[in-house]
Amino acid sequence: MNEPPPSLAGASLDSLAAPRSTMESVLAGYEAREAERLAGGHPNREGLAWIEGAFVPLAEARIPLMDQGFLRSDLTYDVPAVWDGRFFRLDDHLDRLDASCAKLRLRIPMARAELRETLVELVARSGIRDAYVELIVTRGLKFVREYESYENHLYLLVTPYVWTMPLRGQMRGGRAIVTRTVRRTPPGAMDPTVKNLQWGDFVRGWLEAMDRGSVYALLPDGDGNITEGGGYNIFAVKDGALTTPSRGVLEGVTRRTVLELAAAMGIPAALGFLPVEALYHADELFICTTAGGVMPITQLDGQPVAAGEVGPITRKLWEAYWAAHYDPKYSFAVDYG
Amino acid sequence: MNEPPPSLAGASLDSLAAPRSTMESVLAGYEAREAERLAGGHPNREGLAWIEGAFVPLAEARIPLMDQGFLRSDLTYDVPAVWDGRFFRLDDHLDRLDASCAKLRLRIPMARAELRETLVELVARSGIRDAYVELIVTRGLKFVREYESYENHLYLLVTPYVWTMPLRGQMRGGRAIVTRTVRRTPPGAMDPTVKNLQWGDFVRGWLEAMDRGSVYALLPDGDGNITEGGGYNIFAVKDGALTTPSRGVLEGVTRRTVLELAAAMGIPAALGFLPVEALYHADELFICTTAGGVMPITQLDGQPVAAGEVGPITRKLWEAYWAAHYDPKYSFAVDYG
């Protein structure tokens, strides 16, 4: 990593590998920035949207009732993030959005350069330095069968960073279940590589997780393999190597970052089938998404995962993941003016 | 039927069975009312919505961007219709909406009596005499995991009658395909008896239908059986008897009406597995939904269904279906004031 986090300025690469201090430094840096955001009087500190050419406070942002994105969930979306004032892998997210749109025969009604500028302006106007940024492209007001004759709709929004697992909670890891009441929608029905908001299976998973005193619902594919959860990919660590499902899942940008970091650190990693059974014998488990990063799972179906603590490989990847947010290869600074 | 359509007033039961005249009478009555609607100057003739206690023209109706009904398609809905000024099976639709809400742990934020009154007022204020009425209940502004702590959202809208198959086109029947690129989302992933707007599989089906020069996409279940299409159930007629899929489909109110009418007319009918193969050997096929009624399918995968014409049982059910809209057992008149 070219630029370590400011809180680690002057730290050696060895210190990057010292687990406690790094996890704690990232947390301390974030909490300090959050305190500043909450104490500051910025009018858009809770979020801002871009709708039909206008910037509007998030709480007032509205979309047409008749948008097919609502009436048929006929849409795709993507979520890049901003960390400590730097946009992370923005073009990778925009590339994936392009690919999702192509598969759904949607067209983003704005050229890439303008879209990029508008996103940066949206974030800058919000003043939010740790931000969750969402782009949604919907079919628009007309039915899919008329798709060639009209413009699709684009909605943009920024909110403070969204944590699938609270950052502080990541220090001890989360409780997950493998769902019994619901399987993941198979790729033959809906293509999970097209990022979509048709989360009926995940909603059932969350309800089951609540019923079973847990938080994270990991969905099987109906054929004995695990797939993913609501918005995140799953990794298992066994004998020092990573495995993550190759089929029936989103091609996550965070998953890709993890795989790139693992390669750089010499940790073997494979995409393939990940049997549910293997989760019960894993040395470490983690889930990952832009909305939360690398999130350790330390309890599965009521039992500890191995020793029930955040494992060493998860911790190394966790630290490398947040350090990567300062790497100019992956990120650039937003000018907040 | 207690009250035949006005255009058939004085007609004998025998004449109800005379196919041409009845199909033509329903069409003529509808087209006359449509001409009146379009010529009339009613300000809401293209539709009206009820949002947060206010009636607003449909084209101006907007919902919060942050509604989980949009951001996760975390919602259910139902669609009763009004035909020739009469609400059809309204309480059956509201009962099903209650059941869908219970399964998703949603609460309609309005008591049944007030909801009924509001719907009637919405239709009356629109002046639309042949109307598609939609009720949508969303999770609201907060994530499903917080479902016990807040109110869900309710949106109501009325538009002119929506035709899955144009009424005039029903005289000759529609062209359908069995999809090859997509299967129906299985009930183990999303419960199809909870009426939902997660139509990604149907959207894929429509795109395939367009690629193959067809209109209606019938989705298989991945195990050799047919399920349903976007918003409609499927019936096959063979040797004088009806079969419709029992599993992996919506429990349609129109399907139920068809089954009730078939029972009254002595036509045998069964719910069960309906193999895709059986469709190619059927004597008649039809699809059915509130947005279109009983819609004959006369071409499947480029080949005629039997003789390629609307069959006699489909025709009998079609006529009985529209006649039932005047039966006080099923419908009541809206007072348009």
Interface residues (C-beta under 8 A of the other chain):
Chain A: A49 I51 L58 A59 A61 R62 I63 P64 L65 M66 G69 F70 L71 R72 S73 D74 L104 R105 V144 R145 Y155 L157 V182 R183 R184 T185 P186 G188 A189 M190 D191 V194 N196 L197 Q198 W199 G200 D201 F202 V203 R204 W206 L207 M210 G222
Chain B: A49 I51 L58 A59 A61 R62 I63 P64 L65 M66 G69 F70 L71 R72 S73 D74 L104 R105 V144 R145 Y155 L157 V182 R183 R184 T185 P186 G188 A189 M190 D191 V194 N196 L197 Q198 W199 G200 D201 F202 V203 R204 W206 L207 M210 G222
